Amino acid sequence: MKVKRRINKEQQPEYSDLTIGRVYSVIGIEADEYRLLNDVSQPYLYPPDLFEVFDDTIPLDWEIEWGEEGEQYAYPPELNSIGFFEDYFDGQVEAIVTFHRYLQKQSAQRKLAIAE
């Protein structure tokens, strides 16, 4: 899934870690918010109204769940455990290694797709 940062000058100071007009790859959806790597390579959550959806394709291997109020949760299996990103931001080595392996795998898959 890919999203493009909308032009919204009122929100720009609050989200200065995102570039207006830039396309970002969504690495997860949590309570309808998009988790993506921002401009400083941190996997933060952002409200969907900051973006226009550029490509709404959710990878087939993502695990998708729905909350009690209809909110969506979707993550690749490697990142889909309760508290995963809390562990990542708390500096737990296992979560950091798992996340970086996931990013390396995604990078390799993109390179392979480009080569084809």
C-alpha positions in Angstrom: 0.0 0.0 0.0 1.3 3.4 -0.9 0.1 6.8 0.2 1.0 10.4 -0.8 1.4 13.2 1.8 -1.3 15.8 1.1 -0.8 19.5 1.1 -2.2 20.8 4.4 -0.4 23.8 5.7 -2.2 23.7 9.1 -0.8 20.3 9.9 2.7 20.8 8.5 4.4 21.9 11.7 2.9 19.0 13.6 4.1 16.5 11.0 7.4 18.0 9.9 8.9 14.5 9.7 6.8 14.0 6.5 7.4 15.6 3.1 4.4 17.1 1.3 3.9 15.3 -2.0 6.1 12.4 -1.1 4.9 8.8 -1.6 5.3 6.5 1.4 5.0 2.8 1.7 2.6 1.7 4.4 4.1 -1.0 6.6 1.0 -1.5 8.7 -2.4 -0.2 9.7 -3.4 0.2 13.3 -6.8 1.4 14.3 -7.1 2.8 10.8 -3.9 4.8 11.1 -1.0 4.2 8.7 2.4 3.1 10.1 5.1 4.1 7.7 8.8 5.0 7.7 8.9 8.8 8.0 11.7 11.0 6.7 14.0 10.1 9.6 13.3 6.4 9.1 11.1 5.9 12.1 8.1 3.6 11.9 5.4 6.0 13.3 1.6 6.0 13.1 -0.1 8.8 11.2 -3.8 9.7 10.7 -5.1 8.8 7.2 -6.4 12.3 6.5 -2.8 13.4 6.0 -2.6 11.3 2.9 -4.2 10.4 -0.4 -4.1 6.7 -1.2 -1.7 6.2 -4.1 -2.1 2.4 -4.3 -4.6 0.7 -2.0 -3.1 -2.8 -2.5 -2.6 -4.6 0.8 -0.1 -7.4 0.5 -1.7 -10.8 0.5 0.4 -12.1 3.4 -0.7 -9.4 5.8 -2.8 -10.5 8.7 -6.0 -8.3 8.8 -8.3 -8.0 11.8 -11.2 -5.7 12.6 -11.8 -4.0 16.0 -15.1 -3.8 17.8 -15.9 -0.4 16.2 -14.9 -1.5 12.7 -11.4 -0.2 12.8 -8.8 -2.0 10.7 -5.6 -3.6 12.0 -3.3 -5.1 9.3 0.4 -6.0 9.5 2.8 -8.4 7.9 3.2 -11.6 10.0 6.7 -10.6 11.2 5.4 -7.4 12.8 2.0 -8.6 13.9 2.4 -9.3 17.5 0.8 -7.5 20.4 3.3 -4.8 21.7 5.8 -5.3 18.8 6.3 -1.6 18.2 6.3 -0.8 21.9 9.2 -3.3 22.2 10.9 -1.7 19.2 10.7 1.8 20.7 11.8 0.5 24.1 15.0 -0.7 22.4 14.4 -4.4 22.8 17.0 -6.1 20.6 14.7 -8.9 19.3 12.1 -6.4 18.0 14.7 -4.2 16.4 16.4 -7.1 14.6 13.0 -8.4 13.4 12.0 -5.0 12.1 15.3 -4.5 10.2 15.1 -8.0 8.7 11.6 -7.2 7.5 12.9 -4.0 5.9 15.8 -5.8 4.2 13.3 -8.4 2.9 11.1 -5.7 1.5 14.0 -3.9 -0.1 15.2 -7.2 -1.7 11.7 -7.9 -3.1 11.5 -4.4 -4.6 14.8 -4.8 -6.3 13.8 -8.2 -7.6 10.5 -6.7 -9.0 12.4 -3.9 -10.7 14.8 -6.4 -12.3 11.9 -8.4 -13.7 
